[in-house]
Amino acid sequence: MVKPWLRAIEDDGRVVDDPTEEVLHDLLADMNLRHRFVILERCDLEPHGQHYMQAYLNDDMSYQIEYREGSADKHYQTHLPAPHELVGPEPVARLMIDWAHDRPGWREAMQWVPLPL
């Protein structure tokens, strides 16, 4: 059995291995105040479970986005205002996919702040 490269984990515990960009977009679009987060994990990096990006939906429908690169001292967050309903989760999905594929510019696209240890 081939190990997944990416893994999406929903608030309710549902796991989707190697989600496509479309599937990730749909998972984010399904978020609501009872289903608040989606985690996208890189399964190919060590230590396992410590390389991920998470989108969390706040009460005002804005997003808190976090990413972690292996340890607590490499854990960052940013905030995205509530998206216009015609845009939906596209900016969050694009950021997460760009992070997952380590595409140039994803870090510079947002102002990242270290999470307190």
N, C-alpha and C positions, 0 to 999 in steps of 0.2 A: 504494500500500500504506500502510495506517495504522500508525504507530509504536505500539508497546505503551506503556501508561501505567505498568504494573508488570511486573517480570520476576522470576521465582523461578529461582534457580540452585542445583542440588543439588551435593553433594560429588563426584559422578561426572561433572559437567559438563553434565548434562541441564538444558535451559532450558525453562521454561514461561512463555509470555507471557500477561499479564493473568490470573493465576490467580484463581479464585473463592475465597471463604473456605473452602469445602469442599475444594477442591484443595490449598490451602495447609495445611489441617489434615492431609490425607492425606500430604503430603510430609513434614511434621514427624513424623507417626506412623510413617513408614518409616525414620526415623533409627535408627542403631544404632552399635556401636563400630567398624564398618568403613565406615559411611556417616554421618559425624559432623556435617555442617553443611548448613544451608539459608540462602541469602541472599535477601532480598526487596529489590529495587532500585526506586527511583522513577526512571523513565526521562524524566519530564517536567521534571526540574530540572537546572540546570547548576551546576557542571561535571558532565558525564556520568560515571557510574560512582562518584560520590562522595556519593551520598545513598542510604543503604541501612540495613537492619537485618539482623543475622545471628544465628542461633541455632546454638550449638556444643554438642554433647553431650560432657560430660566422662566420664572413666573410671567415676566413681561414679553415672552416669546423671543428674547434675544438669546444668543448662544455664548456659552463659555467653552472655549476650545483649549485643550491641553495636549501637550505631547511630552513624552518621556523617552530619553535615550539611554537606558540601561541602569541609571541610578538616581537617587533622590536629588542629588546636586545638579542633575541635568533634566529637570522637570519644569516646564514652562507653561504659561497660560496667556490667553488673549481673550478679548471680548468682541463679538460681532453684534451690532444692533439687529433688532427684529427685521427680517427681510420683508420687502414688499411682496404681497401675495402673488404677483406675476413672476417674480424671480424665484421664490421658494427656496429650497435648500441648495441651489446650484453653487453659490460661493463656498459653502461649507464642503460640499461634495468635491469640488475642484481642489480645494486646499488639502483635503484628506488624500485624494488620489495622487496629487503632486507630491505630498509627503511620502506616501507609500512607495512611489517609484523614484524618489529622490531627484525629482526634476528641478532644474535650476529655478531659483526665484521664490520658492515656497516660503522660506524663512523671511525674506525681505518683504513679502506681501502683507505681513502683519507686524504689529509691535508686540513682541513677546516679552513677558515679565517672568523672572524666576519665581516658582512657588516657594514659600517659606519652608525651611527644613523642620 
